[in-house]
Amino acid sequence: MIGYSPQFPLKIDSEIGAYAVTKTLKQVAKQNFMNLMLTSPGERVMDARFGVGLRQYLFEPASNSLAFDIGNRIRSQVERYLPFIEINEVLFNTTDVGMTESPDQVLNIHVEFSLPALSMTESILISSNTL
């Protein structure tokens, strides 16, 4: 089967004989969106402005201003690099993990977005403990 782009992370697909590929436009959009979220500014060759850079927020104390900053960064990056996507909602959930004196804090970012050209809505969840 012919696909749109390689799936990340790369893995061999015995059916195709090469790397697994994205097979729907929804998969392509979701993969491109995740790539934008996880890329740090300056990391992409030839475009130092590309990327939300969520890793830079890992050790920031959870606050409303942090959520506001991340939400604005997501919206501005999507507007610039993925204009075919509309952000519907960005939600933040901070939880404490563990029962020690200094519990680890986990930040979950849930983004719901639409692909108007395909009349589809999709969501992703990114957790700081998986970055």
Order of alpha helices (4+ residues) and beta strands (2+ residues): beta-beta-alpha-alpha-beta-beta-beta
